Amino acid sequence: MTILLYDLVGQDDRRFSSNCWRTKMALAHKGLSFSTIPTKFTEIRNIGDGSFTTVPVIDDDGTWICDSWTIANYLDERYSDRSPLLAGSDGYQHALFVQEWAVSRISTLVFTMIVEDIYAQLTPEDKEYFHMTRSKRVGRNIDGIQEGREHRLLDLYERLEPMRKVLAESPFLGGDYPSYSDYVALSPFIWARTVSAFAIIKSGDPVYDWFQRVLDLYDGLARANPGYDW
Ligand SMILES: N[C@@H](CCC(=O)N[C@@H](CS)C(=O)NCC(=O)O)C(=O)O
């Protein structure tokens, strides 16, 4: 049975949702067959019984699950015979830490570098909703928010130092093989790569090499996503 994943979509089939990417990588990691259902922000309320307000949402043969972290835990429990995403309590805590670090330290900063690019890539139906909700979220009009982003790259570079320390020891954040930590850390980068020509990491940085490795996983699943080539 193929699992259905409701996945945010912009113009030209751009799948830019960082949270949906965590789930796509998790499904591929488990070797599960899945199809995505392109969904606009303004269509999320039409999913399933109408109770969902965010994506990712999966429908696994009638079992509906929302929230990327809940989905990862569900997949490990339901498909425990397949390669684990969050192996053992240490794997769980490690991935949770990487997720919270990536959201609080990386995604919030990346947001200020790409939010107008996201807006530009949205379908016409979603633009007003996105502009209003994101302006409210940051407490200012998002127009012009990307200004000076080149200067914020240095801050981002410094915030990535913990990743460099780990990647000096192993090719992936969980060791020799990819794990859910890699997928949560991937999410701000694939988010940016899908909508923005502005490269937030560059060749020569071990984080860039890791990013290229993760883009190549599972027959280049993430690399094949329409986006920019950096
Ligand atoms: N904690 C949730 C966050 C999900 C989330 O915020 N998803 C965004 C897309 S990346 C969304 O659906 N937003 C709906 C909206 O802004 O109306 C998860 O990890 O799945």
The ligand as an SDF file (V2000), in Angstrom:
LIG
                    3D

 20 19  0  0  0  0  0  0  0  0999 V2000
    5.8070   21.1360   13.8110 N   0  0  0  0  0  0  0  0  0  0  0  0
    5.1910   20.9240   12.5240 C   0  0  0  0  0  0  0  0  0  0  0  0
    5.2470   22.2060   11.7380 C   0  0  0  0  0  0  0  0  0  0  0  0
    4.5190   22.0760   10.4230 C   0  0  0  0  0  0  0  0  0  0  0  0
    4.4170   23.3910    9.6990 C   0  0  0  0  0  0  0  0  0  0  0  0
    4.5150   24.4930   10.2810 O   0  0  0  0  0  0  0  0  0  0  0  0
    4.2020   23.2750    8.3920 N   0  0  0  0  0  0  0  0  0  0  0  0
    4.0350   24.4450    7.5770 C   0  0  0  0  0  0  0  0  0  0  0  0
    4.6430   24.2010    6.2150 C   0  0  0  0  0  0  0  0  0  0  0  0
    6.4140   23.9820    6.3340 S   0  0  0  0  0  0  0  0  0  0  0  0
    2.5470   24.6530    7.3690 C   0  0  0  0  0  0  0  0  0  0  0  0
    1.8390   23.7130    7.0440 O   0  0  0  0  0  0  0  0  0  0  0  0
    2.0490   25.8690    7.5570 N   0  0  0  0  0  0  0  0  0  0  0  0
    0.6710   26.1290    7.3780 C   0  0  0  0  0  0  0  0  0  0  0  0
    0.3460   27.5900    7.4230 C   0  0  0  0  0  0  0  0  0  0  0  0
    1.2370   28.3950    7.6340 O   0  0  0  0  0  0  0  0  0  0  0  0
   -0.8320   27.9050    7.2250 O   0  0  0  0  0  0  0  0  0  0  0  0
    5.9130   19.7790   11.7920 C   0  0  0  0  0  0  0  0  0  0  0  0
    7.0790   19.5280   12.1070 O   0  0  0  0  0  0  0  0  0  0  0  0
    5.2920   19.1150   10.9610 O   0  0  0  0  0  0  0  0  0  0  0  0
  1  2  1  0
  2  3  1  0
  2 18  1  0
  3  4  1  0
  4  5  1  0
  5  6  2  0
  5  7  1  0
  7  8  1  0
  8  9  1  0
  8 11  1  0
  9 10  1  0
 11 12  2  0
 11 13  1  0
 13 14  1  0
 14 15  1  0
 15 16  2  0
 15 17  1  0
 18 19  2  0
 18 20  1  0
M  END
$$$$
